Amino acid sequence: MIPLALTMGDPAGIGGELSVRAWLARRDGARPFVALDDPDRLSETAARLGLDVPVRVVNDIGHAGGVFAEALPVLPVPLVAAVTPGQPDPANASAVIASIERATRLVMAGEAAGVVTNPIHKSSLYGVGFPHPGHTEFLAALTGCVLPVMMLASPGLRVVPITVHASLRRMLEMITVDRIVDVTRVTHAALRDQWGIAAPRIAMAGLNPHAGEDGTMGEEEIAIIAPAIALLRAEGIDVRGPFAADSLFTPEARAGYDVAMGMYHDQALTPLKTLDMHHGVNVTIGLPIIRTSPDHGTAFAIAGRGTADPTSLIAAIDLAHDLACRKEAA
């Protein structure tokens, strides 16, 4: 079974602890993963937390499957500076970037089944000239993807924000008919091709209170969102709305769609994280590769304390495995 590539994330965050705990939680017959990380850092992390996690250096990802049952396989990405939990060091930024780059190259070459990324600290990377807003845009550049799209998925809900890491003021400028149509097309294709949903049902949130209430509380629904929905429906895509966002995520409403499209970051992500933070997974759709990630950040405040919950990373690994199996079967 082709392994998954697991990146290091920021070394001062909880990524290392999550990685070793995810290996401890492995199941018989599960798809192996290989950490692209500093092996000494992972060994020290496990020892500090009192976790029995043997670390085994592999020089070829093809050897990962042979050692995964007995040890955590690591493709070495050496760190420059010593790590203090909770205190990010820009000196290690180049290693963080190299881990992502190498993992992506492995998947593009067919040597890894997908990339699972631990959380990064973006401002540390900006100090060494990292030009991208985050993981999503970096992976798009590495793979030649024109329109990467963020989806958060949990067992009970999938959401996609039309705009992502933008202020509310900037978001208003970004919401156009073309952007709604383009992001929704990518979402529809991913649900059909990656999740195997033959006829995806898509619910579109409005922007304003009560979805504008016939223009009395805002005109974006009439001028932008409804025309985008009409174009998508003319293409045969089952999109409905715009719906008032405050009632779009009730149990009854969630039963009627396969994904909810929000107009901005918090409108889409807050309901999922409230309902099921621990099992939420960040999936970048639209890429030519599989990429998943836990739906939380570096958590510097608890790094090194042994209290980090690996559930979301394990869910990200499991989802990457499921998507890889469907891709391999196809």
WODA-V137625 format. One record per helix or strand of 2 or more residues. SS is the DSSP state (@ for helix, = for strand). FROM is the first residue (numbers start at 0). LEN is the number of residues. If there is no record, write none. Layout:
BEGIN
((SS,FROM,LEN) (SS,FROM,LEN))
END
This chain:
BEGIN
((=,3,4) (@,14,10) (=,32,5) (@,38,10) (=,54,3) (@,60,7) (=,71,5) (@,89,19) (=,114,3) (@,121,5) (@,134,9) (=,148,6) (=,156,5) (@,167,7) (@,176,17) (=,200,5) (@,208,4) (@,219,15) (=,237,6) (@,244,3) (@,250,4) (=,258,4) (@,264,15) (=,280,5) (=,290,4) (@,299,3) (@,310,19))
END
